[in-house]
Amino acid sequence: MKYVVLQVTLKEKFIGTGSGNLTELENVINNQAAKGYRLHTITTASAASRGMLGGDRIQATLVFEKIEKWQI
C-alpha cells in the first residue's frame, strides 16, 4: 500500500469559535481523492498564537491511503 502524509494548519477565527479556513482542509482532501487516495487518518494538535491578531492554530495531520483498483 502507498500512503501520503500531509499537514494543514488551520487558524481559528479571531472573533468567535471555529476554524476560519475549513475550505482549505476540504480542498486538500478533495485534491488527494482526485489522485486516487482516500483519507485514512486525521489527527490534530492545537497551539496558542502569539501573534498580534490572535487566533489559535490547529495543526491537522492527514494520512491518505492509495485506493487500489480492486477496492473501488
Backbone torsions as a table, in degrees:
resi	resn	phi	psi	omega
1	MET	NA	148.0	178.6
2	LYS	-112.7	136.3	-178.7
3	TYR	-125.1	153.1	173.8
4	VAL	-128.0	134.8	178.2
5	VAL	-116.7	127.0	179.3
6	LEU	-128.7	151.9	174.5
7	GLN	-120.4	137.5	179.0
8	VAL	-127.6	131.6	176.8
9	THR	-99.9	122.2	178.9
10	LEU	-106.4	131.3	179.5
11	LYS	-99.7	129.9	176.6
12	GLU	-68.6	150.5	177.4
13	LYS	-61.1	145.0	178.6
14	PHE	-65.8	-40.7	178.6
15	ILE	-116.7	129.7	-179.7
16	GLY	89.9	-164.2	-178.3
17	THR	-124.1	166.2	178.7
18	GLY	100.6	158.8	-178.3
19	SER	-77.1	140.1	179.0
20	GLY	-86.5	-6.0	-176.9
21	ASN	-140.5	50.0	176.9
22	LEU	-66.2	-22.6	177.2
23	THR	-60.5	-37.5	178.2
24	GLU	-62.3	-43.8	178.3
25	LEU	-62.4	-44.4	178.4
26	GLU	-61.1	-41.1	179.1
27	ASN	-63.7	-40.5	178.6
28	VAL	-62.1	-45.3	-179.7
29	ILE	-63.8	-45.6	-179.4
30	ASN	-66.9	-36.3	177.9
31	ASN	-64.2	-41.0	178.4
32	GLN	-69.8	-36.5	177.1
33	ALA	-62.1	-38.4	178.6
34	ALA	-66.0	-23.7	177.7
35	LYS	-89.2	1.4	178.1
36	GLY	94.5	19.3	178.2
37	TYR	-111.1	151.5	173.2
38	ARG	-121.5	151.7	-179.9
39	LEU	-69.2	122.9	-178.7
40	HIS	-97.8	-48.9	-175.5
41	THR	-147.4	145.1	172.1
42	ILE	-135.6	133.3	175.3
43	THR	-129.3	155.1	180.0
44	THR	-132.8	152.6	173.1
45	ALA	-140.2	139.0	-179.0
46	SER	-111.9	151.9	177.9
47	ALA	-143.8	138.3	178.3
48	ALA	-71.8	140.7	177.5
49	SER	-81.3	143.5	175.4
50	ARG	-110.4	9.6	-179.2
51	GLY	-76.2	168.1	-178.2
52	MET	-65.5	-35.1	-175.7
53	LEU	-87.8	-2.4	177.0
54	GLY	68.9	-157.7	-177.9
55	GLY	85.5	115.4	178.7
56	ASP	-71.1	162.5	178.6
57	ARG	-114.0	142.2	173.2
58	ILE	-119.6	121.8	177.7
59	GLN	-94.9	113.0	178.7
60	ALA	-101.0	126.4	174.8
61	THR	-107.3	121.3	-176.6
62	LEU	-114.2	131.9	175.9
63	VAL	-111.4	123.6	178.9
64	PHE	-109.8	142.4	-179.2
65	GLU	-112.7	133.8	178.1
66	LYS	-67.6	131.0	178.6
67	ILE	-86.6	119.0	177.6
68	GLU	-79.1	152.2	-176.8
69	LYS	-55.8	-37.0	-178.9
70	TRP	-72.3	-12.8	179.9
71	GLN	-88.6	-15.8	-175.9
72	ILE	-74.4	NA	NA
